[in-house]
Amino acid sequence: MQFLRAILAHPSGRIGGVIVGVYLLVAILGLLGVTPHDPLMQFRIDRLHAPNGVYWMGTDLFGRDVASRLMLGISQSFIVAFASVALAATAGTVLGLAAAWFGRGWDGLIMRVMDVLLAFPAILLALLIIAVVGPGTWTSIAAIAIVYTPIFTRVVRGPALSLKTRDFVDAARTFGSSRHYILTRHLMLNLVAPLTVQVTLALAWGLLTEAGLSFLGLGTQPPASSLGLMLSDSRNLMEMAPWLLIFPGLAIMIGILGFNLLGDALRDILDPKMRRAAA
Amino acid sequence: MTPLLSVRDLHVGFGRDPAAHEIVRGVSFELAAGETLAIVGESGSGKSVTALSINRLVDFGGGRITRGAVDLRLADGTVIDLANAQEHQLTKIRGGEIGMIFQEPMTSLNPVLTIGAQIEESFRLHRGLTGRQATAAAKDALDRVRIPDAARRLKYSPHQLSGGMLQRVMIATALSCNPRLLIADEPTTALDVTVQAQIMALLAELKRETDMAMIFITHDIGLVAGIADKVMVMQAGEAVEQGALNAVLDTPRHPYTRHLLSAVPHFEAGRAARTDYRRPETPTEGSAAGPALHVEGLTVRFPVTGGLLRRRTGNVHAVDGVDFDLMPGETLAIVGESGSGKSTTARAILGLVQPTRGAFSANTNTPHGRGRPSVQMVFQNPYASLNPRLRVDSILAEPVIAAGGRISPETTARMTMLLERVGLPLDSLQRYPHEFSGGQRQRLCIARALMLNPSVVVLDEAVSALDVSVQAKVLELLVDLQKEFGLAYLFVSHDMAVVERIAHRIAVLYAGQIVEIGDARSVLSAPRHSYTRQLIAAVPSIERRHETFALDLRQVPSLIRPLGFEPEQAEWQSFGADHRARVEG
């Protein structure tokens, strides 16, 4: 509760929090099928209808309701973004902790592999992985997860290295605490703050990467809907039916903006230095 | 004659409205060349802010001089008011005219640059030296502050040096341009007494040579007596008393000055040593009267690598053949300067460092419980040794969980019992470490160490980070707990005044070896080894005024030995029943 209040008290946290909140609500509604129309239903007579009272955001080339498809698209994009970031955060945390704890050879090996992965631009690496495995929702989740794992590994390894040498870890060793206990209670617990910030920011990138992959036809496959796919479909009809382009484009932009604002706010709130100044 | 520095009615405030949040309120003093002013006060009294206002570093901390003047007479005789000076003028004055030594050597140096590069920077900026010249000057500067292996240490990064060494590096940097005014903000607080005496000697010598004035900020009145000409006592932003050294120390007029003078622990050369424990005449192995901790030939060496292939070229002999016995209910103090291996000894006994050789056994068969886990430790820094994200109940439960136990009603009962015993409120269990003060945190650490009812507690500089009055209370607590639980303490410290109050026996560690060990009263009143004498002579005291600290140019021995080096067998000489010292060659 106190945490939520802190977010709402932060100027960019308030905006980001509201945006992310609305998106989450829309995504859940889309997933539950609570949309103005059936997103797959083709209203043949109303093809390329401009936005009006019935079709809030107009219809596409097949006469499908853009608003309903947008809601479904947001939920699809969120599933991919959340799943991939969860995977990346888990893998990154495990690898980062392992590198920091075991050090020497392990550290070198893990971090060099991560460096290689980081050397590729994110979208290019994702494309490469999908080109090898084949397109699909699960493939894009895996691809995005792999692409963002190195960032989490680095975010975890740095603080873990410094935590490892802190007196309370030494103290734990003198009690004979198990490695598992030290890693979870002493290291992980102190890594929650940086990880929370990183997860929020990574969700924005995940959303963007998913849209990019779908736009190229390598992510979500039709007839399912996704933000990138909708943008891709609207390409040729840009002049005739600009609403096909504007709404998914805005949805992507505002969504990423929301996550970024929220991430910035979390960084301020969770930074121990800031908190000390406030206290 | 105009004074070098004249501060008149200085007011310094912080925050958006500096005039409303004043930390320093109307401080005035004058300082002539070659004079030393000591500013004394407890933390938060505004003594550091006063000093920082003189070279205007206070601006970078969010402070503003709201009223008053700071007149500095430059070398050419002109007078500049630093309170209204421009930043570009100040840059020249800082370092060149006014040198500064900070309190925290660990954070005053850039961790990613070698110390050589950081000393050279000062020579480059103010003296225009480059390349080899700068390196040579930096080496001389390090030699001057008695750093062994100076040429090699230039390539060290700050993390490779101890706190004492780092402060010497800081002093070397500050003195590099022979400033006419030196501001020293608690410069020796983190140092050992012998090093402290050396630093004071160094500062005194430089003062004589160059007619340098000094502002010396400290909380240690003993130190003030040794070096200052004038004393200013500060409380809550105001100078409550100032005057000549003897006048302030002998006839303090303000009650706060009197309070400060009485709170300081005085070193009494063994007269205040504890007498509440006698060693049994003939301890028999294994029985209840046997030692709680027996250490024999403990040796810790760290490899030194060099060359292109990082081959092992030698060893740092951190601890070399240390043996001692610790009886239940007894306190053995290990004293020595930084780098003498006292902390390494403690860490080896706790298993935090792998000993190269030697054996130690802790007796679990004591009158206070069979088979209890033997050794626990309390660390120096109470702020770093508690996980900030864990609640106090989890912190106290950790040793129990580590020993394979569960959080049972008995565990909780022991937690509350110990909390009460160390003098913390019972609702502490539901709180986080940041809600406690330094002294309370150290009490928490003590409670945590006692959770498993150990027979030996290792206290590694356990009261060094605490304020003087808090220190006294924690020491009292430790003595009470020792009597109640029959604990044996291994008390690692550099502070002789503190050691005198808690130790039954004292072991003096020098360069990784014990040079003198024995009964506390005997060792402190009649030290036999030259190093012990030096250590005791270096303890500051109010009685010793205007000391002419002589500069000791003896080299601190390097602990780096070639591969395969073995120290020669020590010869011991006994002085009385329980007091022996190493024979000096």
Interface residues (C-beta under 8 A of the other chain):
Chain A: R166 D167 F168 D170 A171 A172 R173 T174 F175 G176 S177 S178 Y181 R185 H186 L189 N190 V192 P272
Chain B: L350 G351 L352 P373 V375 Q376 M377 F379 Q380 N381 A384 S385 L386 N387 P388 R389 L390 S394 E398 P399 I401 A402 A403 C445 R448 L452
